């Protein structure tokens, strides 16, 4: 008769054998997985190194082209807009790189910025007090329609920039109330413009804004064009809030210049060349790298 102890020993032996078998199989399997992962890691590491090398080469090449463009700009741009007067308009929240690049290109071309106007976000008129204040400044009939008040402000600013002021200086009154900020040269006084200035409006932001371009800058540009002014609108190559595309699709698209990458050297050069064509030949056009552009720069002839 088989004793209970024999059964117990047999069961223990079976379980030990199973345990050893599982352990041995798992160890072999784990070694295979580890080896495969090591091979994959080595391959990916090699590929990563190659990609880093390629990126470094591309960055070096990009830097060379950037240096080349900057040096060519020094040959192409100077004197193109000599003796021209410019009014530079922008809006609080606009990409500062675009504003700085436009100003740099204009100054390199020999133009003189005689009025630098920045529209403040207060022009969104989200506050009742702001609507009451601007209605008083503009001598408007209504305080309840912020869109109508903004349109009226854009119209009056455009008319003063284009023709000078015949009924008081609305730009300075708006500046006194904090709706715009103004920097001007000593000889920029209200009155008939002689010679008429070029207008460069830079918009488009990198963050959401309570005052999108269609609420103020677009109506301002359209009014300036209807007033017969030479107008260029510009933005940077990468914007979250677009400005230029709105004008390319608008009613005055065939009467102004737009530049959608003014923060880059080709955009700076193109802005100057396009303004020269607009002032001397009356030729409008759209330039840059985005939808609706006629090309990178104006064509010769």
Secondary structure in CASP SS format (residue, H / E / C, confidence):
PFRMAT SS
TARGET T0000
AUTHOR 0000-0000-0000
METHOD secondary structure of the structure
MODEL  1
X C 1.00
X C 1.00
X C 1.00
X H 1.00
X H 1.00
X H 1.00
X H 1.00
X H 1.00
X H 1.00
X H 1.00
X H 1.00
X H 1.00
X H 1.00
X H 1.00
X H 1.00
X H 1.00
X H 1.00
X H 1.00
X H 1.00
X H 1.00
X H 1.00
X H 1.00
X H 1.00
X H 1.00
X H 1.00
X H 1.00
X H 1.00
X H 1.00
X H 1.00
X H 1.00
X H 1.00
X H 1.00
X H 1.00
X H 1.00
X H 1.00
X H 1.00
X H 1.00
X H 1.00
X H 1.00
X H 1.00
X H 1.00
X H 1.00
X H 1.00
X H 1.00
X H 1.00
X H 1.00
X H 1.00
X H 1.00
X H 1.00
X H 1.00
X H 1.00
X H 1.00
X H 1.00
X H 1.00
X H 1.00
X H 1.00
X H 1.00
X H 1.00
X H 1.00
X H 1.00
X H 1.00
X H 1.00
X H 1.00
X H 1.00
X H 1.00
X H 1.00
X H 1.00
X H 1.00
X H 1.00
X H 1.00
X H 1.00
X H 1.00
X H 1.00
X H 1.00
X H 1.00
X H 1.00
X C 1.00
X C 1.00
X C 1.00
X C 1.00
X C 1.00
X C 1.00
X C 1.00
X C 1.00
X E 1.00
X E 1.00
X E 1.00
X E 1.00
X E 1.00
X E 1.00
X E 1.00
X C 1.00
X C 1.00
X E 1.00
X C 1.00
X H 1.00
X H 1.00
X H 1.00
X H 1.00
X H 1.00
X H 1.00
X H 1.00
X H 1.00
X H 1.00
X H 1.00
X H 1.00
X H 1.00
X H 1.00
X C 1.00
X C 1.00
X C 1.00
X E 1.00
X E 1.00
X E 1.00
X E 1.00
X E 1.00
X E 1.00
X E 1.00
X E 1.00
X C 1.00
X H 1.00
X H 1.00
X H 1.00
X H 1.00
X C 1.00
X C 1.00
X C 1.00
X H 1.00
X H 1.00
X H 1.00
X H 1.00
X H 1.00
X H 1.00
X H 1.00
X H 1.00
X H 1.00
X H 1.00
X H 1.00
X C 1.00
X C 1.00
X C 1.00
X C 1.00
X C 1.00
X C 1.00
X C 1.00
X H 1.00
X H 1.00
X H 1.00
X H 1.00
X H 1.00
X H 1.00
X H 1.00
X H 1.00
X H 1.00
X H 1.00
X H 1.00
X H 1.00
X H 1.00
X H 1.00
X H 1.00
X H 1.00
X H 1.00
X H 1.00
X C 1.00
X C 1.00
X C 1.00
X C 1.00
X C 1.00
X C 1.00
X H 1.00
X H 1.00
X H 1.00
X H 1.00
X H 1.00
X H 1.00
X H 1.00
X C 1.00
X C 1.00
X C 1.00
X E 1.00
X E 1.00
X E 1.00
X E 1.00
X E 1.00
X C 1.00
X C 1.00
X C 1.00
X C 1.00
X C 1.00
X C 1.00
X C 1.00
X C 1.00
X C 1.00
X C 1.00
X C 1.00
X C 1.00
X C 1.00
X E 1.00
X E 1.00
X E 1.00
X E 1.00
X E 1.00
X C 1.00
X C 1.00
X E 1.00
X C 1.00
X C 1.00
X C 1.00
X C 1.00
X C 1.00
X C 1.00
X C 1.00
X H 1.00
X H 1.00
X H 1.00
X C 1.00
X H 1.00
X H 1.00
X H 1.00
X H 1.00
X H 1.00
X H 1.00
X H 1.00
X H 1.00
X H 1.00
X H 1.00
X C 1.00
X C 1.00
X C 1.00
X E 1.00
X E 1.00
X E 1.00
X E 1.00
X E 1.00
X C 1.00
X C 1.00
X C 1.00
X C 1.00
X C 1.00
X C 1.00
X E 1.00
X C 1.00
X C 1.00
X H 1.00
X H 1.00
X H 1.00
X H 1.00
X H 1.00
X C 1.00
X C 1.00
X C 1.00
X C 1.00
X H 1.00
X H 1.00
X H 1.00
X C 1.00
X E 1.00
X E 1.00
X E 1.00
X C 1.00
X C 1.00
X C 1.00
X C 1.00
X C 1.00
X H 1.00
X H 1.00
X H 1.00
X H 1.00
X H 1.00
X H 1.00
X H 1.00
X H 1.00
X H 1.00
X H 1.00
X H 1.00
X H 1.00
X H 1.00
X H 1.00
X H 1.00
X H 1.00
X H 1.00
X C 1.00
X C 1.00
X C 1.00
X E 1.00
X E 1.00
X E 1.00
X C 1.00
X C 1.00
X C 1.00
X C 1.00
X C 1.00
X C 1.00
X C 1.00
X E 1.00
X C 1.00
X C 1.00
X C 1.00
X C 1.00
X C 1.00
X C 1.00
END
